Amino acid sequence: MAFLAIRGGEPVRTESFPVWPVWGDEEIANLTQVIKSGQWGRLKGTVTADFERRFAELQGARYGICLNSGTTALQIALVAADVMPGTEVICPAYTFIATASAIVDVGCIPVFVDVDPNTFNIDPEKIRQAITDRTSAIMPVHFAGRPFDVDAVLQIARDHGLKVIEDAAQAWGASWNGKPVGALGDAGCFSFQSSKNINCGEGGIILTNDEMVAKFAQAHHNCGRSQDGQWYEHFYYGGNYRMTELQAAVLHAQLDRYPELHRIRLENLAYLQQGLAEIDGIELCSDDARITRHACHLYAFRYLKSHFSGAAKSVFIEALRKEGIPASPGYSLPLYAQPVFRQKSFGPRGKKVHLDIDYTTCHCPVTEDLCYEQAVWFTQNMLLGTQEDMDDIIEAVVKISEHADEIAV
């Protein structure tokens, strides 16, 4: 008789996990107020500016500039931090494409480096090895809401005179050595896209403690206007990347409910960590006392097929799904293996653009293992479940481990 649901056995669970987004009367009331005000754009409204102040204070930053997406935030942050076109910007190979596409958007060259298998975050030693006389900046990612090694990255940047733009798209509320992330480098960028722990459908924000970075971020995201000039004077290159008052109204309500939801995610992340720690073939991210707060956007671990009768990651994930656990394989390709980078299709309609780098020769073994063989994710909405939901996750993994012969190659 089969024990695993993938082979016809009874699944661990049939109930759904919590849905996302979580919303209520607060979002509706805030939206209604903005609609009735007639001030729907940020140029005449006050709601976006109020949110900028609130979020910057939450993350310990002096300045906040809201934009229409997290991707745009990364792009504008590079420009505002004076990262020059034609230079190289180092970033991890294991991240969402927006990290690298923002670098291309401003005329710079992404240089991909590997990540640490114990953290999924950029490996500082690989950064050092990748620095050339053309390197101008580092764009590390706080993957899954877990801060990267801030001390090491900032020291490397100081040693070589490099800018640091934190990709904190998944890291609201995260902190390193008691300091919130996002303004620890020259600038940091967060996302409010639909899947994010604080969301308004789309949107993003740049945080910085540097007055000049803030000034130029304001200018570049608002059609190149200067705060000191006349309305139709455009001093700098820019575009309309502003956030609407409607989005900011939703974000105020989302930020109000964030502390309680974050508490639940933190408790469930710790519970999962404890429950999965003793299962052979499940490699958890290492503890680091310097991470004083995790944002809990994802729960990620490494799956080692040698402990599961050699079954491929895709089979393990399908087995989890059949047990009622909607696991994700995460990023399917290293960024340098994406067709757009292999072919340098950065021009109109995918036309090839010359860059003095050959992405077909890139090789980041840890990233490749994560993409093809090892990385498994549970998304943040799952972390909003009950302890019983977490027990089901643990039970499903244990069940597959104990009956791995049923998914053997």
Protein Blocks (a to p, Z undefined) as FASTA:
>chain_A
ZZbfknopacfbfcdcdddddddfklmmmmmmmmmnopabfklmmklmmmmmmmmmmnop
abdcddfbfklmmmmmmmmnopaehiacdddfbdcfklmmmmmmnopacddddddfklop
acfklmmmmpcfkbfbdcdddehhiacdfklmmmmmmmnopacdddfklmghiaeehiag
hilmmbdcddfbfkbmbdghiacddddfbfklmmmmmmmmngoiafkbcfklcfbgcddf
bdcfklmmmmmmmmmmmmmmmmmmmmmmmmmmmmmmmpghiacddddfklmbdehlaccd
dddfklngopafklmmmmmmmnopacdebjabdfklpmklmnopabghhiacdddbdfkl
gccfklmmmmmmmpccddfklmmmcfklmmmmmmmmmmmmmmmmmmgZZ
